[in-house]
Amino acid sequence: MWELLSSIAKCAAQTGSEVYLVGGALRDLMMGLEPGDLDFAVSDHVFQLARQVAGERQGRLVTLDKERETLRVALPNQRHLDFSLFKGQTIEEDLRARDFTLNALALPLVPGIHKEAMGHLLDPTGGCRDIRLGLLRATGRSSIMEDPLRALRGVRFAAQFQLTIMPETAVLMKQGCRKLSQVAGERTWQELTGFLGLPAVYPWVDYADRELKLWHVLLPGRLRMEQTKQNFYHVENVWRHSLRTFHCLEVILKELPFALEEGRQALDSLQRKLAGGRSRLPLLKLAALIHDVGKPDTAVTQPTGRISFHGHSQAGVPYAEAMADQLKMSRAERQYLASLVLLHMQPLHLYTSGNYSDLFLYRLFRTLGDHTPDVLVLSLADLTATYTAGERLSELTPYQHFIFSLIKRYFSESDKFRPVPYLSGSDLLELGVVEGPRVGELLEQLLEAQVTGEVRDVDAARRWVKGKLPTL
């Protein structure tokens, strides 16, 4: 990295610019972490400097914000170098305008710079001290209100680096959270995915709820969830149960690779990208928070005094879609979140039916589709939350074994439960089936016959179809 910094300093000398390494890279270095992308504050001639660096390093130049003179050089090794004009007249003014003290650091670049230069950081707000003490402190009273998204970013920093949020900063962050609805949805979602994608983030999810009222702003229906009591299976209201489900989900995901051989495959599937380079994991955690958001709309007190929530999964879908729209999620992310809310009860329905035959497992896997591992772990987290809250953990064991067996069979018996059809729609037409909806229905029935072993090869499949012709 130091050779790169020296090269940038030489380019700055040629353009007559002052250039400083700022922000997260210095924070990471002080914490003993490897910096990723690098940010630079530049006194003037930003475009000329970025263009020269791009030429020297065989990078690609991208304008991020023409008005604020912010440019990016994308290097061949995937690292990004972002160059921005000072916010203010001097580097000190620039640093004081940043979000938190741990990011308000600057290193002046000179040719030949090396790591000993870290002893000469510019630190007008005491960021080095706060990093050593593990504190999160705003640079000033207006720093968060200038961009309310900084409140959510602060929670992420606290969770990521295990920081203590200073009381006066917590007050400012709470004020910022109230204004999050004014922030562009896509910016909020990008920050939220970074937060939820962290491991063991539940304590901070709970903190953000209790102290900052974050979820009051971001989650539609959150207040009604808290006001809705549940049936005798539960001892917590819908919202507290949802928070506990989030916590249980994180514990299950941590233990899954050790619980069964296929657990690693399940976790790997959660890292698959949906859109914008984002994985499924943050959405799965978000689904844990809103999986029961439809319960307030479907709560009915029976003559016996019991409360039922029939159809709450379906009732929750519009809320999931509204949240996705508010956060400007991609279409794939919106569909995924809504599907988890809609399908989260399906594994429990199969379990209570007592019919675990290959045919019924196939139908479950078909219904859950590509989301099967995700829905299975969400369902287990849901029931685990119910039983742990009621101190009935011993009753959970059979369901845990059931879910683990489904995960195992989903991955180890993929040929059986995701079979390649022996025949196509064209084959059925050649055999005499009349074109129409019945073709699709027969193809699905044929797949079920493959799963049960009734049909074992192409010839058997043809005989099976011919046997159906007289009834069509």
Buried (B, 14 or more C-beta within 10 A) or exposed (E): EEEBBBBBBBBBBEBEBBBBBBBBBBBBBBEEEEBEBBBBBBBEBBBBBBBBBBEBBEBEBBEEEEEEBBBBBBBEEEBBBBBBBBBEEEBBEBBBBBBBBBBBBBBBBBEEBEEEBBEEBBBBBBBBEBBEEEBBBBBBEEBBBEBBBBBBBBBBBBBBBEBBBBEEBBBBBBBBBBBBEEBEBEBBBBBBBBBBBBEEBBEBBBBBBEBBBBBBBBBBBBEBBBEBEBBEBBBBBBBBBBBBBBBBBBBBBEEBBEBBEBBEBBBEBBEEEBEEEBBBBBBBBBBBBBBBBBBBBBBEEEEEEEBEBEEBBBBBBBBBBBBBEBBBBBEBBBBBBBBBBBBBBBBBEBBEEEEBEBBBBBBBBBBBEEBBBBBBBBBBBBBBBBBBBBEEEEEBEEBBEBBBEBBBBBBBEEEBBBBEEBBEBEBBEEBEBEEEEEBEEBBEBBBBBBBEEEBEEEEBBBEBBEEBEEEE
